[in-house]
Amino acid sequence: SLLRAEVVSLRELMQQLQPVDLDAPHQIGDVLASMIDRFRRDTGIAATLARRGAVPDLPLRAAHEVVRIVQEALANVRKH
């Protein structure tokens, strides 16, 4: 169990260090969907991205922050 906990911690660190591959705000939906798919494959935890309507028109910096917030939320789900 200690080894598993360390693997989870290492994966979380790798996720945090990964650059956000977001060149334009309209890509945020695809980036989040990809991130959640990877999370589901890595953890076996059921997760989906539910979207309604058009992607909001966000400044690029805000879009990056949303991606980082989702990364942190998924790390917390994995941890707990």
Secondary structure, DSSP 8 states (H G I E B T S, - for coil): -HHHHHHHHHHHHHHHHS----SSGGGHHHHHHHHHHHHHHHH---------SS-----HHHHHHHHHHHHHHHHHHHH-
